[in-house]
Each structure stands twice: as C-alpha cells, then as structure tokens.
Amino acid sequence: MTAAITNIDFAILDFIQNNMRSEFSDALMKFFTLLGNGGLIWIFLGLALCCAKKYRLCGVAVIAGLLLGLVLSTWGIKNIVCRPRPFLQNPNITLIIPPPSGYSFPSGHALSSFTAAFLLLMYRMKYLDIAALVLACLIAFSRIYLYVHFPTDILGGIAGAAIISAAVYYISKKIPLPKNP
C-alpha cells in the first residue's frame, strides 16, 4: 500500500518537474517557500493581531496553534514516521534551493500555513482569511514544486492543521483571555 502511494507521489512530482518548470515559476516558488520558512510570516501575523485588542484572541490562537504544530509535527510525528524527502530518493533531481534537513512527513510549511489560515477563517477575519488561505496553498504547492515534499506530506500537514486549529479554536472559546482592568 505505501509503495503504491509513493508511486503516485512520484508521478505527481515528476509531472510537475516535466511540465510546469520555468525560470519565472522557479523564482516564484522559491519566493513562496521562503515566505513559509520557519512559519515566520505566520508568527509575525499572529503577533501583529495580538497588538490590536479587537483581534488579540485570534492572534494568541494563531501563535498557540503554531507552537502546538511545531511540537506535534517537527518534534513528534516526523521523528516517528521518518519518511525521507523525495529528492533523497530520486538522484536525478537537482534542487534549486538548499536541501532542507529533517524528515518529510508531514510538511511543516503546510502545517503552519494552514493552521494560521484555518484559524483566521474560524475567527472570521474578513479578507485576511482568504488571503491567508491563498498564501497557504501557494506555500504548500511550492514544497511539491521544489521536490522537497511529497504531495501526501502536504495532505498530512493540512490534516494536522485542521485538527490543531479546531482544537485551539475550541479551547480559546472555552478559556478566554482575561479582561483588561
């Protein structure tokens, strides 16, 4: 079963490599993957939301979701699954970005991006939520395009983000921030 999934993953990766690559799209995908590095764009967004009283709860939820994702994914699931990255399994690929370290499943870029986007959707952050969702999709796709994640790594990151964001949202509604005196 896992061999069949890996074969489908490689078929998708190779289709993208053979049919979608260009200098322009290479530059664009490098830019989007850079935006997702370390979840920094989402951390800054969460901190910015914390600065406005009206959006503080959403900002705290985004930061909490990102931290939970880091612990569960990067320090947990990745080290349990131990899935090698696709470029390590296909010696014919030349990366156009520095090779990332660590294991492949789930994608941390996808997990952090969709955690932030899902929380913004749950808090009904008008316009910002849709922009974040589009950016999350572009960041996640860039990881496949750049051959550093399998499509199923991305799906795993999105699934993890859905669970984490739902849990953080539920908890944030049960334990609100203290009121300012």
C-alpha positions as CSV (number, residue, x, y, z in Angstrom):
1,M,0.0,0.0,0.0
2,T,2.7,2.5,0.9
3,A,4.6,1.6,-2.3
4,A,1.5,2.5,-4.3
5,I,1.1,5.8,-2.5
6,T,4.8,6.6,-3.0
7,N,4.5,5.8,-6.7
8,I,1.5,8.2,-7.1
9,D,3.5,10.8,-5.2
10,F,6.5,10.5,-7.5
11,A,4.2,10.5,-10.6
12,I,2.8,13.9,-9.4
13,L,6.2,15.3,-8.6
14,D,7.7,14.2,-11.9
15,F,4.7,15.6,-13.8
16,I,5.3,19.0,-12.2
17,Q,9.0,18.8,-13.0
18,N,8.4,17.9,-16.6
19,N,5.5,20.2,-17.4
20,M,5.5,23.2,-15.1
21,R,9.1,24.3,-14.6
22,S,10.3,27.6,-16.0
23,E,12.7,30.4,-14.8
24,F,9.7,32.5,-13.8
25,S,7.9,29.8,-11.8
26,D,11.2,28.7,-10.3
27,A,11.7,32.2,-8.9
28,L,8.1,32.4,-7.8
29,M,8.1,29.1,-6.0
30,K,11.4,29.9,-4.3
31,F,9.8,33.1,-3.0
32,F,6.7,31.4,-1.7
33,T,8.7,28.6,0.1
34,L,10.9,31.3,1.6
35,L,7.8,33.0,3.0
36,G,6.9,29.8,4.8
37,N,10.3,29.1,6.3
38,G,10.1,28.6,10.0
39,G,6.5,29.8,9.9
40,L,7.9,33.3,10.4
41,I,5.2,35.1,8.3
42,W,2.5,33.4,10.4
43,I,4.3,34.2,13.6
44,F,4.6,37.9,12.6
45,L,0.9,37.9,11.6
46,G,-0.1,36.4,15.0
47,L,2.0,38.9,16.9
48,A,0.5,41.8,14.8
49,L,-3.0,40.5,15.6
50,C,-2.1,40.4,19.3
51,C,-1.3,44.2,19.2
52,A,-4.9,45.1,18.5
53,K,-7.4,44.4,21.3
54,K,-10.1,43.5,18.8
55,Y,-8.0,40.8,17.2
56,R,-5.9,39.7,20.2
57,L,-7.7,36.4,20.8
58,C,-7.2,35.4,17.2
59,G,-3.5,36.4,17.4
60,V,-3.0,34.3,20.5
61,A,-4.8,31.4,18.9
62,V,-2.5,31.6,15.8
63,I,0.6,31.6,18.0
64,A,-0.7,28.8,20.1
65,G,-1.6,26.7,17.0
66,L,1.9,27.3,15.5
67,L,3.6,26.2,18.7
68,L,1.4,23.1,19.0
69,G,2.1,22.3,15.4
70,L,5.8,22.6,16.0
71,V,5.7,20.3,19.0
72,L,3.5,17.6,17.4
73,S,4.9,17.7,13.9
74,T,8.5,18.7,13.8
75,W,9.4,17.2,17.2
76,G,6.9,14.4,17.1
77,I,5.3,12.9,14.0
78,K,8.3,13.5,11.7
79,N,10.6,11.5,14.1
80,I,8.1,8.7,14.4
81,V,7.3,8.3,10.6
82,C,10.9,9.0,9.5
83,R,10.0,9.5,5.8
84,P,12.9,10.5,3.7
85,R,12.4,13.5,1.4
86,P,11.8,12.9,-2.3
87,F,15.0,14.4,-3.5
88,L,16.9,11.9,-1.4
89,Q,15.1,9.1,-3.1
90,N,15.5,10.4,-6.7
91,P,19.1,11.0,-7.5
92,N,18.2,12.6,-10.9
93,I,16.8,15.7,-9.2
94,T,18.9,18.8,-8.8
95,L,17.4,21.1,-6.2
96,I,17.2,24.9,-6.8
97,I,17.1,25.6,-3.1
98,P,19.4,24.5,-0.3
99,P,18.3,21.0,0.7
100,P,16.2,21.1,3.8
101,S,17.1,18.8,6.7
102,G,14.9,16.5,8.7
103,Y,12.2,14.2,7.6
104,S,9.4,14.7,5.0
105,F,6.1,13.8,6.7
106,P,4.2,15.9,7.4
107,S,5.1,19.2,5.7
108,G,5.9,21.8,8.4
109,H,5.3,24.6,5.8
110,A,1.9,23.2,5.0
111,L,1.0,22.6,8.7
112,S,2.0,26.0,9.9
113,S,0.4,27.8,6.9
114,F,-2.9,26.0,7.0
115,T,-3.1,26.3,10.8
116,A,-2.9,30.0,10.6
117,A,-5.2,30.2,7.6
118,F,-7.8,27.9,9.2
119,L,-7.8,29.9,12.5
120,L,-8.2,33.1,10.6
121,L,-11.2,31.5,8.8
122,M,-12.6,30.3,12.2
123,Y,-12.3,33.8,13.7
124,R,-13.9,35.3,10.5
125,M,-11.1,37.6,9.8
126,K,-12.7,39.2,6.8
127,Y,-10.4,39.3,3.6
128,L,-7.3,38.4,5.7
129,D,-8.6,34.8,6.0
130,I,-9.0,34.3,2.2
131,A,-5.6,35.9,1.5
132,A,-4.0,33.6,4.1
133,L,-5.7,30.6,2.6
134,V,-4.4,31.5,-0.9
135,L,-0.9,32.1,0.5
136,A,-1.0,28.8,2.4
137,C,-1.9,27.0,-0.9
138,L,1.0,28.7,-2.7
139,I,3.4,27.9,0.1
140,A,2.3,24.2,0.2
141,F,2.5,23.8,-3.6
142,S,5.9,25.4,-3.6
143,R,7.2,22.5,-1.5
144,I,6.0,20.0,-4.1
145,Y,7.2,22.1,-7.0
146,L,10.7,22.3,-5.4
147,Y,10.8,18.5,-4.9
148,V,11.3,18.7,-1.1
149,H,8.0,17.2,-0.1
150,F,5.6,14.5,-1.4
151,P,2.0,15.5,-2.1
152,T,0.9,13.2,0.7
153,D,3.3,15.2,3.1
154,I,1.3,18.3,2.2
155,L,-2.0,16.5,2.8
156,G,-0.7,15.3,6.1
157,G,0.2,18.9,7.0
158,I,-3.2,20.1,6.0
159,A,-4.9,17.4,8.0
160,G,-2.8,18.1,11.0
161,A,-3.5,21.8,10.7
162,A,-7.3,21.1,10.6
163,I,-7.1,19.1,13.8
164,I,-4.8,21.6,15.6
165,S,-6.7,24.7,14.5
166,A,-10.0,23.1,15.6
167,A,-8.6,22.2,19.0
168,V,-7.1,25.6,19.5
169,Y,-10.2,27.4,18.5
170,Y,-12.4,25.2,20.7
171,I,-10.1,25.8,23.7
172,S,-9.8,29.5,23.0
173,K,-13.6,29.8,23.2
174,K,-13.7,27.9,26.5
175,I,-10.8,29.8,28.2
176,P,-11.0,33.4,27.0
177,L,-8.2,35.9,27.6
178,P,-8.5,37.9,30.8
179,K,-10.2,41.3,30.6
180,N,-8.0,44.4,30.9
181,P,-8.8,46.3,34.2
